Structure formats: C-alpha cells, structure tokens
Amino acid sequence: ERAIELFPYAAGETSPYFLLATIYGNMGKTEEQIDVLRRQRLMAPGAFDSGLKLASLLLEQGENEEAIEVLEGLMFVNPLKAEVHQKLGDAYLEKGKPDKAIREFEVLLALNPPDKAGSHYRIASALALEGQSEQARHHVLLALEIAPTYEEAQQLLLKLVRQ
C-alpha cells in the first residue's frame, strides 16, 4: 500500500498494484483483490493480465456489467486474445444478450481456439436463444462431430430436434 501511495502511476503488470492484488489473492481476500485491481485499472487501463484477472473475479462475484465493461476495454488492448472473447461472450449470454454473444463466439472460433467443439457449442447456445434453430443445429452438430461425447451439446441437440 505504501508503494502505491508513493508511486500511484506505476501501474503496469509488475507494479505494486499487481503485487498487492496477488498477495490478496493468495490470502483468499477476493474483495480486497478486486479493489486493488480496480484502482490499477484506473491508472493503467492497458494492463492486460490484470484486467483479465479483474474481469474473471468480477464474473465469479456475479458483477457481469462491470466485467463486460472491463472485457470490452481489453479488446482494444489485445483483440486477438481468444480468452477475452470467450469470457465476454459468456457474460453476454448470462446477461441475455445472445446477439452480442454470437458475435464474440464467432470471433473466438475465427481465432482457432484449442476447444473448437466448445466454441461451436457456445455459438449454438446463443443462436438457440435467438430463435435461430437451424443455424444452432448446424453448430451443435459441428461440436458433436469434433467431440461426440460432449454431453451439453447432445442435450442441446435433443432440445433443438424436439422443437
């Protein structure tokens, strides 16, 4: 805290903010960790790893609106980071914004993520919420083609077929 007082503008990834947030995280003090990461974000909105950690913690706490704001800002810092698009798409789905979630999941898929089946499933889920059953079926089948035992995708396909 003293180092932050002395050097409040030194807010990069190796700053006192990051170190203090890490300490609070190791101690299990989530609220304090979030507070420090929020302060760091005000001083250095381009600190990507800290911003991603803040967004993750906010999502865990159910503070989706603020998490969405942080993630949207991080896209300007590193638009090719698949994890940001996945978290943002999931947050949009949770907030009932499937149109925005579809956009993020399509970007995620274009970034060639390691979990392509999960990406197709996420797109299918968002499309299903939008009422686009045919396109949802297409993506859920692509997910099952990659991972035939993907249980959530199987359940979504059954739901789509029964409609």
N, C-alpha and C positions, 0 to 999 in steps of 0.2 A: 504494500500500500504506500509505503514511504517513497519507493522508487517511482511509482505512478504520480505521486504528488510532485516530485522533483522534475520528472520528465514526462508530462502528460501527452506530449505529441509524439513521443517514441512509442508507436503503437503497432509496429509490424509484427510479423509472425514470431520473432524471438524477443518480443518486448516484455516488460514487466506484466502487462495485462495478460498475455498468453501464459506466462509462468504462473501467475496467481490463479488464473482460471484452471490450469492443470492441477495445481495444488488442491483447490476446492473440489475439483472432480475426483481426485484420489481420496479425499476425505468424505466423499458422498454428500457434499453440501451443494446440491444442484441449484437452489435459488441464488446462492452467492456466486456460483459459477456463471449462471445466466446474467446476473447483474454486471459482472466484470466484462463478459463478452459483449454485452450491450454498450458499455462505456467504450470498449475498444473499437467497436463498430462506428461509433460517433467520430472517433479520432482517425480511424483508418478503414473506411468502407471497402477498400480494396484488399484487405487481409482475408484471402480466400479461405484458408483452412479454418481460421477462427470463425468466420461467417458460417461456414458449413457446420461446424460444431454447434454454434448458436442455433441455427435452424433445426438441427436434429434434436437438440434439447427442448426447444420450443414445441416441436411436433410431439415429443414424448409427454410434455405437460399439457397438450391439448390446445395450445395457443397457435392455432393454424393461421389466423390472419397475419400475425406478426411474422411467423415462419415463412409464409408466402412472400411477404414484402422483402425479407432477407434473401430468399432464394431468387426472386426476380432481380434483385440487385447483383447477386453473384453471377447471373448470366452475362452481365456486362463485363465482368472481370474475366471469366473464362467460359465462353459459350459452348465450348466443346467438351465439357466435363459431364459425362453421362449421369453421374450420381445426382447432380443438381436437377436435371430434367426428370429423373425418376422420382425424387422426393417432391418436386414441385407438382408433377402430375398426380401423385398420390394425395398430396394436400388439396389439390383442386377437386379430386374425386370426393374426398371427405367433406369438402365444403359444398358439394352439389353443383359443381361447375364442370360437367363432363366434356363440354366443347373445348375448354382450355386444357383439360386433361388429355384429350385426344391429341391435340397439337404437341404437347410435351412428350407424350409416349411415342408419337411418330418421329419426333426429333431423336429421342432416345434410340429407337430402332435404327435410324439412319446413322447413328454413331457406332453401330456394330458392337453392341454390348455383349459381354460373355453369356448373359442369360437371355437369349433371344426368345425362348419359349415364354419366359415371364413378361417380356416386352409385348409379345403378341397377345398374351392373356390380358395384360393391362389395357391395351387398345380395345380388345373385345369387350371388356367390362365397361369401359367408358361408352363405347358405341351402343351397347345394350341399354345403358341408362338414357342415351339419346333417342332410343327407339329405332335405331338402325340395325335391325335384327340380321338382315342378310350379310352386311359387312362384318357384324360381330361374329356370325357363324364362320365366315371366311378366316378371320384372325384366330378364333379359338381352334379351328382345325389346323391352322399352321402351327399353333402352340403344341397341339397334340401330336402332330407329325414329328416335331422335334423331341418331345417328351411324352410318350404315350401314356405314362402312368401319372401324369400331372392331375392330381385329384380335383383341385379347384377348377381347372379347365374342363374336366369331364363333367362336373356338376353344372358349370355354366352352359356347356353344350346341351345337356339334358333340358335345362330350363329354356334354352332358345328353341329347341326342337318342339317342345310342348306348347309353345306359344302359337 
